[in-house]
Amino acid sequence: MAFSPHVELSAWAIVSFALAMWSFALLILTAPKRHLEVREYRDDFPPVYPLALENVIVMPEDTTHYQIYATDGSREWETQFPSDSDHVELGPQNRTFQLTVFHELRCLGLIRDAVAAQSFGEDPKRLHNCFNYLRELILCRADVTLEEVLDEQHSVNHMFPHVCRDWEALYTAIRNHG
């Protein structure tokens, strides 16, 4: 049985494409693994806060707290931060650091305030930097929890348990650090 030149060309294109993809996959899977090195800072402080946090299961919830347009929304937002300071001092020179989790919340608060004011504020570059910082850290953590798609607008049911770090233990440690 003879095939038309068009069918033969399509078949060869499909076979060629499949072989190319298979070769690419083999190349990726057999390539030597690159290990990312933790940036070496200085020897007077560690790269991460010295606290082992347990994993906990957290179920997201719809909350009436932290409303964007509420008159006391900004005040309530600030209650997420330790009362004395969200900074820690480490090393023999007592250098001051902010934990990433608090930097993330401060950035989210800046974005929250911009939405509430319907303005980029006095420093739109800072707002852009916060947006990008949060984007990068979301990708860094790459949560792969499955969320069911509910409709054609791609709304999702986000009420599935997530594995999180125990932030209550973090707050306790920060309060006790000072």
C-alpha positions, -999 to 999 in steps of 0.1 A, spaced: 0 0 0 15 34 -10 11 65 11 9 99 -3 40 121 0 21 143 25 13 114 48 49 101 46 63 135 54 40 139 84 49 104 96 86 112 93 81 146 110 63 129 139 90 102 142 118 128 140 102 149 166 96 120 190 133 109 186 145 145 192 123 147 223 136 113 235 172 123 229 166 156 248 150 137 277 180 113 279 204 142 278 186 159 307 182 127 327 218 116 323 235 150 326 257 154 357 237 170 385 248 205 394 247 212 431 239 247 440 263 260 466 249 280 495 264 314 493 292 319 517 286 350 537 310 359 564 321 336 592 304 357 619 268 346 610 250 316 595 231 317 562 198 308 579 184 315 614 195 286 636 161 271 644 148 238 633 111 241 626 89 211 624 65 206 595 28 210 603 -3 204 583 -23 236 577 -57 239 562 -62 273 545 -93 291 557 -114 320 546 -110 347 572 -125 380 581 -91 392 593 -66 414 574 -93 430 552 -79 454 526 -105 481 528 -113 479 566 -106 510 586 -84 490 610 -69 467 583 -34 482 585 -34 480 623 -45 444 622 -19 436 595 8 448 619 -3 423 646 15 396 625 48 409 636 65 403 669 56 432 693 92 443 700 109 436 667 110 413 637 148 416 636 174 394 652 210 401 661 235 373 655 272 368 657 299 383 679 293 417 664 255 415 670 247 422 634 210 429 627 190 407 603 154 403 593 141 368 587 127 362 552 92 354 564 89 389 579 104 405 548 78 386 528 49 398 551 62 434 550 62 432 511 27 418 511 17 446 534 31 472 511 12 457 482 -19 455 504 -16 492 513 -12 501 476 -44 482 467 -62 498 496 -51 533 485 -55 525 448 -21 541 443 15 529 438 25 552 466 57 573 467 80 545 457 66 524 428 101 508 423 99 494 459 64 480 452 77 464 420 107 449 439 84 435 465 61 419 438 91 403 421 106 392 455 74 374 464 71 359 429 107 345 432 101 331 467 68 315 457 87 297 429 115 289 453 91 270 476 72 254 446 43 241 466 29 213 445 -3 207 465 -31 199 441 -61 223 440 -92 213 422 -103 236 393 -139 245 397 -149 264 366 -139 278 332 -124 309 349 -100 285 366 -112 293 401 -98 267 424 -108 250 456 -79 260 478 -92 243 509 -67 214 508 -41 207 535 -6 221 530 26 210 546 40 241 563 67 251 587 55 257 623 54 295 623 40 295 659 74 279 670 91 306 650 72 334 668 80 318 702 117 316 693 118 352 681 101 365 713 126 345 734 156 356 713 156 392 726 
